[in-house]
């Protein structure tokens, strides 16, 4: 526990411009990688969900990383082009790298480091995210586990990446084969992606990555790889690992899919339910869509109109309007009109709220 606390404190203290005033963009959301599992000397793409931050979809975002090393050292106020992220849509940005090359470290040095500690920032550093750590999944135990197949995650989803490991040493006939391929389908072969050795493009698409010493890996996103019909519900991935030209195979294998749970619909509310012009008007929107991180309100009260905004994230955007000060001196009100939009200009609420008359 002490080591963990020390690592966190060290990461915070090493963060550039830690004590300088910055525009805090908020916390980085969920992070993932493709492939799901990878070696430090392999090319990988990291994905960052910034839907809960104030980074705009049109804004250039850069990575400032200082562990295992600091590739862009000295350029906090003018990030280098090599540190720029790629915008993927829906408030998701990506960054592609080969860790050993990017950090100028050996796999052993990276493994012994504190991990991938970083901030995301704009070009000149005036806006930055909270400190974050890119998770890494160590799959080295597979090499000694005596398992034929292992999946990361164990229960994949149709629209998310999956890495499938194969130990060919446990099946006769694979030693010295030129390549291994993925002959597969969804839902007990209902949707197929066959290994067809005579078709070069199919042969390349189905080819596993050779990890050395008889170990292989297949990386895919089922939705993209199989292109099933709209509305298809994935129950399992059925497959064979096949040596080039079908000289041998692994036998039938199956990986069961995880249950897809759709996110709850957005919900908006005002509170309290009864107010006067001497109250605070609260508003909250939960389960926001990706990219929605602000509520912008315009309130009309008689001849007076005023506006404001609240920031938040996917889980909730919440705030209070001080009617006491905003409506001070305004007479004869029995209702206010409240228009609420999100930062994508979608109308969330267009409502007249009655005002309770106060006893004199």
C-alpha positions in Angstrom: 0.0 0.0 0.0 2.9 2.4 0.9 4.5 1.7 -2.5 1.2 2.4 -4.3 0.8 5.8 -2.4 4.4 6.7 -3.2 3.9 5.9 -6.9 0.8 8.2 -7.0 2.5 11.0 -5.2 5.6 10.7 -7.4 3.4 10.8 -10.6 1.7 14.0 -9.3 4.9 15.7 -8.4 6.5 14.9 -11.7 3.6 16.2 -13.7 4.7 19.3 -15.6 3.6 22.7 -14.4 1.8 21.0 -11.5 1.7 24.1 -9.4 0.9 26.5 -12.2 -2.7 27.7 -12.7 -4.3 25.8 -15.6 -7.7 25.4 -17.2 -8.7 22.1 -15.8 -10.4 20.1 -18.5 -11.5 17.3 -16.2 -10.8 13.6 -15.8 -10.0 11.3 -18.7 -12.8 8.7 -19.0 -12.5 5.1 -20.0 -9.3 4.0 -21.7 -8.6 1.0 -24.0 -6.1 -0.3 -26.5 -6.0 -2.2 -29.8 -4.8 -4.8 -29.6 -6.3 -5.5 -26.2 -3.0 -7.2 -25.1 0.3 -6.4 -26.6 4.1 -6.6 -26.0 6.0 -3.4 -25.3 7.8 -3.7 -28.6 4.6 -3.9 -30.7 2.6 -1.1 -32.3 -0.5 -0.3 -30.3 -3.3 2.3 -30.4 -4.5 3.8 -27.2 -8.1 5.2 -27.0 -9.2 7.9 -24.6 -12.8 8.9 -23.9 -12.9 12.6 -23.3 -16.7 13.0 -23.2 -16.6 14.1 -19.6 -14.0 16.8 -20.3 -14.2 20.3 -21.7 -12.1 19.4 -24.8 -14.1 20.3 -27.9 -14.5 17.9 -30.8 -12.7 20.5 -33.0 -9.8 20.9 -30.6 -6.3 19.5 -31.1 -5.3 17.3 -28.2 -1.8 16.2 -27.3 -0.3 13.7 -24.9 2.2 14.8 -22.3 3.7 11.6 -20.8 6.6 11.4 -18.3 6.7 7.8 -17.4 8.4 5.5 -18.5 10.2 8.6 -20.0 9.3 12.1 -21.2 9.6 12.1 -25.0 8.3 15.7 -25.4 10.4 17.2 -22.6 10.8 20.9 -22.8 7.8 21.5 -25.0 5.0 21.9 -22.6 4.0 25.3 -24.1 4.3 24.1 -27.7 3.7 20.3 -28.0 5.4 18.5 -30.8 3.5 17.1 -33.7 4.5 13.5 -32.8 2.5 13.9 -29.5 -0.8 14.9 -31.2 -3.8 12.6 -30.8 -6.1 11.6 -33.6 -9.8 12.4 -33.3 -12.0 9.3 -33.9 -15.5 10.7 -33.3 -17.9 10.7 -30.4 -15.4 12.4 -28.2 -12.9 9.6 -28.5 -9.2 10.4 -29.3 -6.5 7.9 -30.2 -2.7 7.7 -30.0 -0.6 5.1 -31.9 2.9 4.2 -30.7 5.4 1.4 -30.2 6.3 1.8 -26.6 10.0 0.8 -26.9 10.5 3.2 -29.7 8.5 6.1 -28.3 10.1 6.0 -24.8 13.5 4.8 -26.0 13.3 2.0 -23.4 13.7 -1.7 -23.5 10.7 -3.9 -22.6 12.3 -4.8 -19.3 12.8 -1.1 -18.5 9.2 -0.3 -19.3 8.0 -3.3 -17.2 10.0 -2.0 -14.3 8.7 1.5 -14.5 5.8 3.1 -12.6 3.6 2.7 -15.7 2.2 5.1 -18.4 1.5 8.3 -16.5 0.3 11.3 -18.5 -1.9 14.3 -19.0 -3.8 15.3 -22.1 -3.5 18.9 -23.1 -4.0 21.5 -25.8 -1.1 22.8 -27.9 0.2 25.5 -25.5 -0.6 23.8 -22.3 -3.3 26.3 -21.1 -5.8 23.5 -20.8 -5.0 20.1 -19.3 -6.7 17.0 -18.1 -6.3 15.4 -14.7 -3.3 13.1 -14.3 -4.1 9.6 -15.7 -2.5 6.2 -16.1 -2.9 4.1 -19.2 -3.7 0.5 -18.0 -1.6 -2.3 -19.3 -2.6 -6.0 -19.2 0.3 -8.4 -18.6 -0.5 -11.6 -20.4 2.9 -13.3 -19.8 1.3 -15.9 -17.6 -0.2 -17.5 -20.8 3.2 -18.8 -21.8 3.4 -21.1 -18.8 -0.3 -21.7 -18.2 -0.7 -24.9 -20.4 -3.9 -23.3 -21.9 -4.7 -23.9 -25.5 -6.8 -20.7 -25.9 -7.2 -17.6 -23.8 -9.4 -14.6 -24.6 -9.0 -10.9 -23.5 -11.7 -10.0 -22.4 -13.0 -13.5 -21.4 -16.5 -12.5 -22.6 -16.2 -10.1 -25.6 -18.8 -7.7 -26.9 -19.6 -7.3 -30.5 -18.5 -3.7 -30.9 -15.3 -3.9 -28.7 -11.8 -5.3 -29.4 -10.9 -8.9 -28.4 -7.5 -10.6 -28.4 -7.5 -14.4 -28.6 -4.2 -16.2 -27.7 -3.3 -19.6 -29.0 -0.6 -22.0 -27.8 0.1 -24.2 -30.8 2.6 -26.3 -28.8 -0.3 -28.1 -27.3 -1.5 -29.5 -30.7 0.4 -31.8 -33.0 1.4 -30.7 -36.5 1.8 -26.9 -35.9 5.6 -27.0 -35.4 7.3 -25.1 -38.2 4.1 -24.1 -40.1 4.5 -20.9 -42.2 1.4 -19.3 -40.7 -1.7 -19.9 -38.6 -5.2 -18.7 -39.5 -8.6 -18.0 -37.9 -11.4 -20.0 -39.4 -14.5 -18.7 -37.6 -18.0 -17.6 -37.2 -20.5 -16.0 -34.9 -23.3 -17.8 -33.1 -22.3 -21.4 -33.9 -21.2 -20.5 -37.5 -24.3 -18.5 -38.3 -22.2 -15.6 -39.7 -18.9 -16.9 -41.3 -15.5 -15.6 -41.9 -13.8 -18.7 -43.4 -10.1 -19.2 -43.9 -9.8 -19.5 -47.7 -6.1 -20.2 -48.4 -6.5 -19.6 -52.2 -7.7 -16.0 -51.7 -4.7 -13.7 -50.7 -6.9 -11.0 -49.1 -8.8 -13.5 -47.0 -5.7 -15.3 -46.1 -4.2 -12.1 -44.8 -7.3 -11.1 -42.9 -7.5 -14.4 -41.1 -3.8 -14.6 -40.3 -2.8 -14.7 -36.6 0.2 -12.7 -35.3 3.2 -14.8 -34.5 4.4 -14.1 -31.0 7.3 -16.6 -31.3 7.9 -20.0 -29.8 4.6 -21.5 -31.0 2.4 -18.7 -29.5 0.0 -16.7 -31.7 -2.6 -14.0 -31.2 -5.7 -12.9 -33.2 -7.0 -9.4 -32.8 -10.4 -8.2 -34.0 -13.6 -6.2 -33.4 -16.4 -8.6 -34.2 -18.7 -6.0 -35.6 -16.1 -4.9 -38.1 -14.5 -8.3 -38.7 -17.7 -10.2 -39.5 -20.0 -7.4 -40.7 -23.2 -9.0 -39.3 -26.6 -7.7 -40.2 -28.1 -4.8 -38.4 -29.4 -5.6 -34.9 -27.4 -8.9 -34.7 -26.9 -10.1 -31.1 -23.6 -11.9 -30.7 -23.9 -15.0 -28.5 -20.5 -16.6 -29.1 -17.5 -16.8 -31.4 -16.9 -20.3 -32.8 -13.6 -21.1 -34.5 -10.7 -23.3 -35.5 -7.0 -22.3 -35.5 -5.8 -23.6 -38.8 -2.3 -24.1 -40.1 -1.5 -22.8 -43.6 -3.3 -24.9 -46.4 -5.3 -26.7 -43.7 -2.4 -29.1 -42.8 -3.7 -29.3 -39.2 -6.1 -27.5 -36.9 -6.9 -26.9 -33.2 -10.3 -28.6 -33.2 -13.5 -26.7 -32.5 -13.3 -23.8 -30.0 -15.9 -21.4 -28.6 -15.8 -18.2 -26.7 -19.1 -17.0 -25.2 -20.0 -13.3 -25.5 -20.7 -10.9 -22.7 -24.1 -9.6 -22.2 -24.7 -6.3 -23.9 -26.4 -4.0 -21.5 -27.6 -0.8 -23.3 -27.0 2.4 -21.4 -30.0 3.9 -19.6 -31.7 6.7 -21.4 -30.9 10.3 -20.4 -33.1 11.8 -17.7 -33.5 15.5 -17.0 -35.2 17.1 -14.0 -35.7 20.4 -12.2 -35.6 20.5 -8.4 -37.1 21.3 -6.0 -40.5 20.7 -7.5 -42.0 23.8 -5.9 -40.1 27.1 -6.0 -40.5 30.8 -5.6 -38.3 33.6 -6.8 -36.6 33.5 -3.5 -35.2 30.0 -4.1 -32.3 28.3 -6.0 -33.5 26.4 -9.1 -31.6 23.2 -9.6 -31.4 21.2 -12.8 -29.8 17.8 -13.5 -29.3 15.6 -16.5 -28.1 12.1 -16.0 -26.8 9.4 -18.5 -25.7 11.9 -21.0 -24.7 11.0 -24.6 -21.0 10.9 -25.5 -19.8 14.4 -26.1 -22.5 16.1 -24.0 -20.7 17.9 -21.2 -22.7 21.1 -20.7 -26.2 22.4 -20.1 -26.9 25.9 -21.3 -29.9 27.6 -19.9 -31.8 30.8 -20.8 -34.5 32.0 -18.3 -37.1 34.6 -19.1 -38.9 36.1 -16.2 -41.2 38.9 -17.2 -39.1 41.5 -19.0 -35.8 40.1 -17.7 -33.8 37.4 -19.5 -30.5 35.8 -18.3 -28.4 32.8 -19.3 -25.7 30.6 -17.9 -24.3 27.1 -18.2 -23.2 24.0 -16.1 -20.5 21.5 -16.9 -20.3 17.9 -16.1 -19.8 14.5 -17.7 -21.6 11.4 -19.0 -22.9 10.4 -15.5 -24.4 13.7 -14.6 -24.5 17.5 -15.3 -25.9 19.4 -12.4 -26.1 23.0 -11.2 -28.1 25.6 -9.4 -29.5 29.0 -10.6 -29.6 31.7 -7.9 -33.1 33.2 -8.5 -32.8 35.2 -5.3 -30.1 37.5 -6.9 -31.2 37.2 -10.5 -34.8 38.2 -9.8 -34.2 40.7 -7.1 -36.5 43.6 -7.5 -38.6 42.0 -10.3 -42.3 42.3 -9.4 -45.5 40.5 -10.3 -44.0 37.2 -11.4 -46.1 34.0 -11.3 -43.9 31.9 -13.6 -40.6 31.7 -15.4 -39.8 30.3 -18.8 -36.7 28.0 -18.8 -35.0 26.9 -22.1 -32.2 24.3 -21.6 -29.9 23.1 -24.4 -26.8 20.9 -24.4 -23.5 21.9 -25.9 -24.6 20.3 -29.3 -27.5 22.8 -29.5 -30.1 20.1 -28.8 -33.1 21.3 -26.8 -33.3 19.4 -23.5 -36.2 21.2 -21.9 -38.5 24.1 -22.9 -40.6 24.6 -19.9 -42.8 27.2 -18.0 -42.3 26.8 -14.3 -44.9 28.3 -11.9 -43.6 30.4 -9.0 -45.1 30.0 -5.6 -46.4 33.3 -4.2 -44.7 34.3 -1.0 -46.7 35.5 2.0 -45.9 39.1 2.8 
